Amino acid sequence: MAELSVSIIVPVYKVPEQYLKKCIESTIAQTLKEIEILLVDDGSPDQCGDICDSYAKKDVRIKVLHKKNGGLSSARNYGCKAAVGKWVMFVDGDDWIEPDMCQTMFEIGEEKQVQLVMCGIMKDYGKSATEYKFHLQDGKVYQRQECKWLQQQLLDYNGNIAVAYSKLIRRKLLIDNQIFHDEMLKQGAEGLEFNLRMFERMENAVFINEPFYHYIYNENSISASHNEANHEFVIKCFEKIKAFIDTSDNKDMLKPLFNNRLLYVIITTAISGYFNPTNLEPYADKKRKYAAYLEKPIVKEALRIMNTAGIGKQRAVILFLIKHHMYAALDVMGKLRKWQKEHK
């Protein structure tokens, strides 16, 4: 049997039915036919597994992998290890992709003989959509030392490349270097941590400025709401990233960017987390818990160094409030940010 061109890996766990169906149908509609679609049912307790099975009966390219719940990183790894395609692509179960995504990226990857192809992203809200901006050059092949610059872009909050999705990855790069997601990092910056290790080993990559990938903004998702366990997972991710950077060939460039990137996390944890109006805890509890969060050594260090390059006015105001423990004002900012998002 000829080697398949692309394995599309879709982790599935408690995805609303309409999103899951749209996601699967967008993979089936790919113009590139030499693909396999691996739907990884990560022990979802609802109808997700049955929905996946129903699609597999209709399309022989679909394989459903049912497994015990282990989280997003675990599901991605399970799919990656089962994949047989020359290239792999991760698509989250509530997102969707354009019909020509696989074909265009595969053809460019083969033509340019690179290990990674990246593309643009649309962020879809309920009533509108925005296209992500990138610092990368359309069609440029980044070689060897330039891949170190790309690795630095992962830590740029506005770089928009520190995710597992919207990429076509040569599977050989992952298998030969044993680059898999860290299954201890459940949610949050697991994609950033994975990419930093991948970019350390990568020798060439290309970016296509076409928004083939549609990221669905869901205000009820883990990353958009207050979830104390998730705040802990994100800190664990950043502790692991810090330890990795200390061993990296590129550490002198990565360290300042790391402290800058962590400031965004500290701000988000306040505004979209503890002081998010969806957090129904009493104000006194929000204040106490966020004050305890600020005592974490990695958080204290980032606030001490305060590398605020490119942080923007609104975030600079929030950082000022955080530094001066002005929690009542943070509570107001949390309400304001939620209103802004609802009226996009």
C-alpha positions, 0 to 999 in steps of 0.5 A: 500500500502506498504511504498516505500523505497526511494523517489528520488527528482530531482529539475529541472530548465533550465537544458540542455536537454541532461543532464536532460534526462541522469539524469532522465534515471539514476533514472529510471534504479535503481535496487531498484524498490520500489522507487518514482521519484519526478521531481520538475519543478521549473517554468522552462521557457524552455522545461524542464517541457515537458521533465519531463511530457513525462517520467512520461507517460512512468513510473508510478513511476515518478511524476512531480510536477510543481511549480512557480519558487522559487529556488533550496532550494524551489524545494528541499523542495517541493519535500521532503514534497510531498515524501512518501518514508522511505528515501529521496535522492536529485539528481540535474537535471544535474547530474546522479547516478549509477544504484545500488546507491539506492539499496546499500545505502538503504540496508546498511541504514536498516542493520546498522539502521542509519539516514544517508548514504553517498557515494562517488562522481565522478566529471565529466568534459567534457573529464575526471573525478576525484573521490572526496577524503573523510576523512571518513572511509568506512563502519564505523558507526558514533555514537552520539558524532562522529556525532559532528566530522562529523559536523566539516567535513562539514566546511572542504573545502576538506571534500566533504560532505557539499552537499545535494546530494550523501546522503540517508536521513531517511525522519523521521529525517527531518520531526520530526525535521522540517529540510528543506532547507532555501528558502531565501538562493537561491544558493551557500552554501545552502547545507552546511547550511542545513547539519549543522542543520541536523547533529546537530540533527543526532545520527548516520550515515555511509559512503560508499566509492563508487562513486555512484553519478556523479557531472557534472562540467558545466563551465556555471553553476551559481557556476562556473561563475561570478554572482554578485547576487550569491556572495551576496547569498553566503554571506547571507548563511555564515551569517546564518551559523555564527548565527547558529554556535553561538547557536550550542552545538558544537560551540567551534569546529565549529567557527575556521573551519568556518573562514577557510571555508570562506577564500575559498569563498573569494578566489573563489569569486575573481578568479572564480567570479569578476576576471573570464575572463567571467566577461566582465566588465572593469577592473576598475569596477571589482576592485571597486566591489571586493574591496567593497566585501572585506569591508563586516564585515564577510569577514573582520573578516575572513581575520583578523583571517586568519585561513589558515590551509590546504589552499594550496600554490596556494590559499595562494598566492591568499590570499596574493594578496587579503590581499594586494589589488593587484587586477591586479595580481588577474586578471592574476590569474583569467585567469590562473585558467580558463585556468587550468580548460579548460585543465583538 
